[in-house]
Amino acid sequence: MTLKKRSLSGIKPTGTPHLGNYLGMIKPAIKMQETHQTFYFIADYHALTSIREPESLKEHSYDLTATFASLGMDFEEHAFFRQSDIPEVTELTWFLACLTSKGLMERAHAFKDAQSKGQDVNMGLFSYPILMAADILIYDSHVVPVGKDQKQHLEITRDLALRFNHLYGETLVVPEAIIEDQVAVIPGLDGQKMSKSYNNVIPLFAPEKQLRKAIMKIETDSKTVEEVKDPESCNVFQLFQCFADQSAQQDLAEQYRAGGMGYGTAKQICFEAIRDELKDASEHYHQIRGDRAHLEGILEGGKDKARKVARDVVDRVRNKVGL
């Protein structure tokens, strides 16, 4: 048995992974293996709130599995699995739903955002934070890496765990959030948060020509080559610093402030930094992505690890509530 604390993260299979996914979740998740026992899942139940194409859902799940494999996840020591392969999570969701007020769900960001945009709100979206809480609590997760935009969901999870423990006695582990401020929000092509919803993403393992073409589309201001520029307000520099060491960041920042450098040059430097970091992983990804049997084997192994823990937690909960 490991003495390391357990870290839990999930990612929705709603499209091919992009740089925002990589920097905001995947890269920190892979790094977390060094210090924690990690449980990472493909959030396919969550994806059902908006995805209506069954084959796309399957293929995107394989995309994510191949992505984690290519970036160095240790599937022997850690767990990577499909959310839907653990039926206990829906059982725990019901227990938690019975303790959750309607008002709390109405204050959730995902619901409020959809409502403000006039979107149809199904019950899956409305109760999204309860399923997310179950995802976290069912694996006795100690820490959860989240972006700033997901902080509220973790707070809801903590509230529900504390409420359950108050009513029934100590049962659920109350998790802590880990927020990496410098990569909490990754800018997309238009400067907004990189998201498939905004159609502003840069694919993670795009071929080199496609990657460069995408970087060259990043929006900038209209300053001329000769003019002094501000790296801190530039979308290109914000992305570049996620892939460069302090020395490289300082060098490029000085070029911004000195004038005489166009944004095309900055974009080329940014492209090269991204390409160099991802080159080996990209080659590995394209080698294994078509091997469904191999990818299914990874998911089966993760399911076995995750379900054992989930069953223990649900048994504790059932016993506490009197079932």
Secondary structure, 3 states (H helix, E strand, C coil): CCCCCEEEEEECCCCCCEHHHHHHHHHHHHHHCCCCEEEEEECHHHHCCCCCCHHHHHHHHHHHHHHHHHCCCCCCCCEEEEHHHCCHHHHHHHHHHCCCCHHHHHCCHHHHHHHHCCCCCCHHHHCHHHHHHHHHHCCCCCEEECCHHHHHHHHHHHHHHHHHHHHHCCCCCCCEEECCHHHCCCECCCCCECCHHHCCCCECCCCHHHHHHHHCCCCCCCCCCCCCCCHHHCHHHHHHCCCCCHHHHHHHHHHHHHCCCCHHHHHHHHHHHHHHHHHHHHHHHHHHCCCHHHHHHHHHHHHHHHHHHHHHHHHHHHHHHCC
